Amino acid sequence: MPDPWLLALLVVGLAVLLVGARRTYARRRALSRLARPVDAIEHEIEEEFDDVEGSLVDRRRWPMWVASIGSFLVALLWIQLGTPVSFALAVFVGVLVWRLEERRVEKLILKLEGQLADGIDLIVGSVRSGGTIVDAMSHASERVAEPVGAELREIVDRLRLGQSPREVLQAFRDRVPLDSFRLFTFTIGTNWEGGAGHAHALSSVGRAVRDRVALRRRLRTQTVETEVSVLGVLLLTYGLGYVVAHSSAVDFVSFARSSLGQFVVASILVLQAVGILWVQRLAAIRV
C-alpha cells in the first residue's frame, strides 16, 4: 500500500507547480505589455475585463473535481477497494459536492434578489424626493449590503466618469445574470432613453422582485423537505449496512474487494448518485 504521506506530498507538489506556472505566465504578460503603446494596453485591459470578469452566481466546479479525485485516490491507493468501487465512490462524492454547491448558489440568489429589492426601495424614495437616478443609486449603494451595494456603486462610478448608460447596464446584467436584475436594468435603461420618470416603473419592479423572493423561499422550503427525506433514506441504508456488517460472520471488506462485491457496491453507489440527480431535477422549478 502506498505511503499516504508520499501521496499527500505529490499532491502538494503538483499544486505548487501549477501556482508557479500561473504566476510565471502572468509575469511574462505584464512584461510584454510594458513594450506596447498606452492605447493598445488600455484597449487590451478593457477586453480582458469584459471577458474574464465572472458572474456573481457562477457555480464553482473545482470543489466537485477535487472531492471526486481525492476520494478516488484514497479509495484506490489507500483503502484498496478496486477501480470500479473507487470510481463509483468518486461519482457519488462528486454529486454530493455538486448538490452542496447548488444549495450555495440558491442561497446566494435569494440574498442578491433581497438586496436588490431593498436597493430599489431606496432608489424609488430618493427619486420621489427630487433626486436624480444616479444620485439615488449612489444613496442606495451606501445602504445596501454587499455584494449588490458594491455593484450599484460601480454603476454610479462608471456613469459619473461619462461611460454610456447602455454599456454600463449591460455589464451589470452580465455580472448578475438573473431575471430580476435584467428587469431592473431594462427599466432604468428604457426610462433613461425615453426621458420618463423612474419612480413609478421601479416601484412596480420592486414589488415583482419581492414576490419572486417570497416564492423562491417557499420553493426552497419544499425542496429542503424532499432532500431531508432522501438523506434519511441514505443514512438508513448505510446504517443498516453497518449493523449487518458488524453482526454477520461474513467479511464485507473482502466481499467488497471481490469481483462480485465490486459490481454490487459500485452499482449501488452509482444508482444513489443518479437518484440524487433525479430528485434535484424534479425539484428544480424556474421562478
C-alpha positions as CSV (number, residue, x, y, z in Angstrom):
1,M,0.0,0.0,0.0
2,P,1.5,3.4,-0.9
3,D,2.5,5.7,1.8
4,P,-0.3,8.3,2.4
5,W,2.3,10.9,3.3
6,L,4.0,10.4,0.0
7,L,0.7,10.7,-1.8
8,A,-0.1,14.0,0.0
9,L,3.4,15.3,-0.8
10,L,2.9,14.6,-4.5
11,V,-0.5,16.4,-4.5
12,V,1.0,19.4,-2.7
13,G,4.0,19.5,-5.1
14,L,1.6,19.4,-8.1
15,A,-0.4,22.3,-6.7
16,V,2.8,24.3,-6.1
17,L,3.9,23.7,-9.7
18,L,0.5,24.9,-11.1
19,V,0.6,28.1,-9.0
20,G,4.2,28.8,-10.1
21,A,3.4,28.3,-13.7
22,R,0.4,30.6,-13.5
23,R,2.5,33.4,-11.8
24,T,5.2,33.0,-14.4
25,Y,2.6,33.3,-17.2
26,A,1.2,36.5,-15.6
27,R,4.7,38.0,-15.2
28,R,5.5,37.4,-18.8
29,R,2.3,39.0,-20.0
30,A,3.0,42.0,-17.7
31,L,6.5,42.4,-19.1
32,S,5.2,42.2,-22.7
33,R,2.6,45.0,-22.0
34,L,5.4,47.3,-21.0
35,A,6.7,47.4,-24.5
36,R,3.4,48.3,-26.1
37,P,1.8,51.7,-26.6
38,V,-0.5,53.0,-23.9
39,D,-3.6,53.0,-26.1
40,A,-3.1,49.3,-27.0
41,I,-2.6,48.4,-23.4
42,E,-5.8,50.2,-22.3
43,H,-7.8,48.5,-25.1
44,E,-6.4,45.1,-24.1
45,I,-7.2,45.6,-20.5
46,E,-10.8,46.6,-21.3
47,E,-11.3,43.5,-23.4
48,E,-9.8,41.3,-20.7
49,F,-12.1,42.9,-18.1
50,D,-15.2,42.1,-20.2
51,D,-14.1,38.5,-20.9
52,V,-12.6,37.5,-17.6
53,E,-14.9,39.1,-15.1
54,G,-17.2,36.3,-14.0
55,S,-20.8,36.3,-12.9
56,L,-21.7,36.5,-9.2
57,V,-23.8,33.4,-9.5
58,D,-21.3,31.2,-11.3
59,R,-21.2,27.6,-10.0
60,R,-17.7,26.6,-8.8
61,R,-16.7,23.3,-10.4
62,W,-13.3,22.8,-8.7
63,P,-14.8,21.6,-5.4
64,M,-16.5,18.7,-7.2
65,W,-13.4,17.7,-9.1
66,V,-11.2,18.0,-6.0
67,A,-13.6,15.9,-3.9
68,S,-14.1,13.3,-6.7
69,I,-10.4,12.9,-7.5
70,G,-9.4,12.9,-3.8
71,S,-12.0,10.2,-2.9
72,F,-10.9,8.1,-5.9
73,L,-7.2,8.2,-4.9
74,V,-8.0,7.5,-1.3
75,A,-10.3,4.5,-2.1
76,L,-8.0,3.1,-4.7
77,L,-4.5,3.6,-3.3
78,W,-5.1,3.8,0.5
79,I,-8.2,1.6,1.2
80,Q,-7.6,-0.5,-2.0
81,L,-11.2,-1.0,-2.8
82,G,-10.6,-1.6,-6.5
83,T,-11.1,0.6,-9.6
84,P,-14.9,0.1,-10.1
85,V,-15.8,0.8,-6.5
86,S,-13.3,3.7,-6.3
87,F,-14.7,5.3,-9.5
88,A,-18.3,4.8,-8.3
89,L,-17.4,6.4,-4.9
90,A,-15.8,9.3,-6.7
91,V,-19.0,9.8,-8.8
92,F,-21.2,9.7,-5.6
93,V,-19.0,12.1,-3.7
94,G,-18.8,14.5,-6.7
95,V,-22.6,14.5,-7.0
96,L,-23.0,15.3,-3.3
97,V,-20.5,18.2,-3.5
98,W,-22.2,19.5,-6.6
99,R,-25.5,19.5,-4.8
100,L,-24.0,21.4,-2.0
101,E,-22.7,23.9,-4.5
102,E,-26.2,24.2,-6.0
103,R,-27.6,24.9,-2.5
104,R,-24.9,27.7,-2.0
105,V,-25.9,29.3,-5.3
106,E,-29.6,29.1,-4.5
107,K,-28.9,30.8,-1.1
108,L,-26.8,33.4,-2.9
109,I,-29.6,34.2,-5.4
110,L,-32.0,34.7,-2.6
111,K,-29.6,37.1,-0.9
112,L,-28.9,39.0,-4.2
113,E,-32.6,39.5,-5.0
114,G,-33.4,40.5,-1.5
115,Q,-30.7,43.1,-1.5
116,L,-31.9,44.3,-5.0
117,A,-35.4,44.8,-3.6
118,D,-34.0,46.9,-0.7
119,G,-32.0,48.9,-3.1
120,I,-34.9,49.6,-5.4
121,D,-37.0,50.8,-2.5
122,L,-34.2,53.2,-1.6
123,I,-33.9,54.4,-5.2
124,V,-37.6,55.0,-5.5
125,G,-37.7,57.0,-2.3
126,S,-34.7,59.2,-3.4
127,V,-36.2,59.8,-6.9
128,R,-39.6,60.8,-5.5
129,S,-37.9,63.2,-3.2
130,G,-36.4,65.0,-6.2
131,G,-33.0,63.4,-6.7
132,T,-31.6,62.1,-10.0
133,I,-31.4,58.4,-10.8
134,V,-27.6,58.5,-10.4
135,D,-27.7,60.2,-7.0
136,A,-30.5,57.8,-6.0
137,M,-28.3,54.7,-6.9
138,S,-25.4,56.3,-5.1
139,H,-27.6,56.7,-2.0
140,A,-28.8,53.1,-2.3
141,S,-25.3,51.7,-2.7
142,E,-24.2,53.2,0.6
143,R,-27.0,51.5,2.5
144,V,-27.4,48.1,0.7
145,A,-25.1,45.3,1.9
146,E,-22.5,43.6,-0.3
147,P,-22.4,42.4,-3.0
148,V,-25.3,44.4,-4.5
149,G,-24.1,47.5,-2.8
150,A,-20.7,47.3,-4.5
151,E,-22.3,46.6,-7.9
152,L,-24.5,49.7,-7.6
153,R,-21.5,51.7,-6.5
154,E,-19.6,50.6,-9.6
155,I,-22.6,51.6,-11.8
156,V,-22.6,55.1,-10.3
157,D,-18.8,55.5,-10.7
158,R,-18.9,54.5,-14.4
159,L,-21.8,56.8,-15.1
160,R,-20.1,59.7,-13.4
161,L,-17.0,59.0,-15.5
162,G,-19.0,59.5,-18.6
163,Q,-19.5,56.0,-19.8
164,S,-22.5,55.0,-21.9
165,P,-25.5,54.0,-19.7
166,R,-26.3,51.2,-22.1
167,E,-22.8,49.7,-21.8
168,V,-22.8,50.1,-18.0
169,L,-26.2,48.4,-17.6
170,Q,-25.2,45.7,-20.0
171,A,-22.0,45.0,-17.9
172,F,-24.2,44.9,-14.8
173,R,-26.5,42.3,-16.4
174,D,-23.5,40.2,-17.3
175,R,-22.2,40.2,-13.8
176,V,-25.6,39.3,-12.3
177,P,-27.4,37.2,-14.9
178,L,-30.7,36.9,-13.1
179,D,-34.2,37.8,-14.4
180,S,-34.8,40.3,-11.5
181,F,-31.6,42.2,-12.4
182,R,-32.4,42.1,-16.1
183,L,-35.8,43.7,-15.4
184,F,-34.2,46.3,-13.2
185,T,-31.6,47.4,-15.8
186,F,-34.2,47.2,-18.6
187,T,-36.5,49.5,-16.7
188,I,-33.7,52.0,-15.9
189,G,-32.4,51.9,-19.5
190,T,-35.8,52.4,-21.1
191,N,-36.8,55.3,-18.9
192,W,-33.4,56.8,-19.3
193,E,-33.6,56.9,-23.1
194,G,-37.2,57.8,-23.1
195,G,-36.9,60.6,-20.7
196,A,-39.7,59.3,-18.4
197,G,-39.7,59.2,-14.6
198,H,-38.2,56.2,-12.9
199,A,-40.2,56.1,-9.6
200,H,-43.4,54.5,-10.8
201,A,-41.8,51.9,-13.0
202,L,-39.1,51.0,-10.4
203,S,-41.8,50.6,-7.7
204,S,-43.5,48.0,-9.8
205,V,-40.2,46.2,-10.4
206,G,-39.5,46.3,-6.6
207,R,-42.9,44.6,-5.9
208,A,-42.2,42.0,-8.6
209,V,-38.8,41.2,-7.1
210,R,-40.1,40.8,-3.6
211,D,-42.8,38.5,-4.9
212,R,-40.1,36.4,-6.6
213,V,-38.1,36.3,-3.4
214,A,-41.1,35.1,-1.4
215,L,-41.9,32.4,-4.0
216,R,-38.2,31.3,-4.0
217,R,-38.3,30.9,-0.3
218,R,-41.4,28.8,-0.3
219,L,-40.0,26.5,-3.1
220,R,-36.7,26.2,-1.2
221,T,-38.6,25.1,1.9
222,Q,-40.3,22.4,-0.1
223,T,-37.0,21.3,-1.7
224,V,-35.3,21.1,1.7
225,E,-38.1,18.7,2.9
226,T,-37.5,16.5,-0.1
227,E,-33.8,16.5,0.3
228,V,-34.1,15.6,4.0
229,S,-36.2,12.6,3.1
230,V,-33.6,11.5,0.6
231,L,-30.8,12.0,3.1
232,G,-32.8,10.0,5.7
233,V,-33.1,7.1,3.3
234,L,-29.4,7.1,2.5
235,L,-28.5,7.3,6.2
236,L,-30.9,4.4,6.9
237,T,-29.3,2.3,4.1
238,Y,-25.8,2.9,5.4
239,G,-26.9,2.4,9.0
240,L,-28.4,-1.0,8.2
241,G,-25.3,-1.9,6.2
242,Y,-23.1,-1.1,9.1
243,V,-25.2,-3.1,11.5
244,V,-25.3,-6.1,9.2
245,A,-21.5,-5.9,8.6
246,H,-20.7,-6.0,12.3
247,S,-23.3,-8.6,13.2
248,S,-22.6,-11.1,10.4
249,A,-19.7,-13.5,10.1
250,V,-19.1,-12.5,6.5
251,D,-16.1,-10.3,5.9
252,F,-17.7,-7.4,4.0
253,V,-14.3,-5.9,3.2
254,S,-13.2,-9.0,1.4
255,F,-16.6,-9.2,-0.3
256,A,-16.3,-5.6,-1.5
257,R,-12.8,-6.3,-2.9
258,S,-14.1,-9.4,-4.9
259,S,-15.3,-9.1,-8.4
260,L,-19.0,-9.7,-7.5
261,G,-18.7,-7.4,-4.5
262,Q,-17.2,-4.6,-6.6
263,F,-20.0,-4.9,-9.1
264,V,-22.7,-4.8,-6.4
265,V,-21.1,-1.9,-4.4
266,A,-20.3,0.2,-7.5
267,S,-23.9,-0.3,-8.8
268,I,-25.4,0.8,-5.5
269,L,-23.2,4.0,-5.4
270,V,-23.9,4.9,-9.0
271,L,-27.6,4.4,-8.6
272,Q,-27.7,6.5,-5.4
273,A,-25.8,9.3,-7.3
274,V,-28.4,9.0,-10.2
275,G,-31.2,9.1,-7.6
276,I,-29.8,12.3,-6.1
277,L,-29.6,14.0,-9.5
278,W,-33.1,12.8,-10.4
279,V,-34.6,14.3,-7.2
280,Q,-32.7,17.5,-7.9
281,R,-34.1,17.6,-11.4
282,L,-37.6,17.0,-10.2
283,A,-37.3,19.7,-7.6
284,A,-35.8,22.3,-9.9
285,I,-38.5,24.9,-10.7
286,R,-37.7,28.0,-12.7
287,V,-39.1,31.2,-11.0
